[in-house]
């Protein structure tokens, strides 16, 4: 008989059927979380194309390619350079199309032209 509850818990967890059930429950939780995330994205109309187009827009703004607008959407005549923002958006785009480290889960890799 274990002297502490934690000792008994360790013994129970080592039983194959308990370990299997724990793994099953963890997998069910992960699948449910993924389902909820997808449903939320669908409700908000967030798609892969939406994310990519907005990252591209962010790059253009950060690289001074798009004029700064005021609160009413009118051009201000100003352009602001944001190297960190541009680099981060480019990094995320590169990951998504498989050019930089781990990216899209689609498993596609961009071909290099060297």
N, C-alpha and C positions, 0 to 999 in steps of 0.2 A: 504494500500500500504506500503510495507516495506521500511524503511529508508536506509538500506544497502543491498547490493547484497547478502551478506552471510545470511541474514535473509530470503530472498526469496528462496535461495538455500535449506535452512533447511526445509522450508515448502514443497517444491517440493519433496525433498527426503523422506518425511514422507508419501507421497501418495503411496498406495500399488502397483499400476502398475509401478511406477518409481523404487521403492525398488526391485520389482521382476525383472525388466529389468536390474538393476545394478547387482544383483546376477547372472543372466544369463550371462551377459558379463564377470563377474569375472570368472565364471566357464569355459567359452569358452577360455579365456586367459590362465587359468591354464592347460586346456587340450592341447592347442596348444604348450605351453612350454614343457609339458611332451612328446608330439609327436616329437618335435625338439630334445629333449635330447635323446630319443630313436634312432632317425635317426642318430644322431651324434655318438652314441655308436656303432651302427651297421656299420657305415662307417669305424670306427676305429677298428672294430672287438673286441670290449670290451664286454665280456659276464660275467655272474656271475662266471662261472668256471675260466675265466681268472683272475678276481679279487681275487678269493680265492687262486688260485695257486700262484699268486705273493705275496699275504700276507703271505702264508706259506713260500715262498722263503725268504721273508724279515725276518721272525722269525728266520729261520735257520742261516741267515747271522748275525743277531744281537746276536744270542746265541753262536757264534763262531763255528757253525757246518759247515760253508762253509769258505774255505780259501779265503783271500783277493786276488783279481786279479789286475794286472797292466793294463794300458791303452790298451795293445795288447791282453789281456785275459790270460796272463801267471800267474801261481801261484807265490805269493811273499814270501810264507813261514810264513806269518803273519796271525794272527786271532785277531779280534777286538771285544770286548764285548760291546754291546749297550743295556743296560737294558731298557731304556725309549723306544727305537724303538721296542724292542721285546714285551714289555708290550702293547704298542699301537696296534701293529699288532695282538697280541693275543686278545685284547679287540674287535677289529673290526671283527675278525673271530668269536669270541664268540657271538657277536651281530647278525652276519649273520646267525648263526645256532640256534639262540634263547636261548643261554645260559646266556647272559649278557644284561639285560635291553631290550630296544627296538632294534629290528634288522630288519631282512628281512620282507618285506611286505607280504611274503607268508603265514605268520601266524603260521608257524611251530614252535614247541617248542621241545627242546631236552629233552628226558626223563632222569630223574636222577636215578642212581642206588645206593640207600642207604638202 
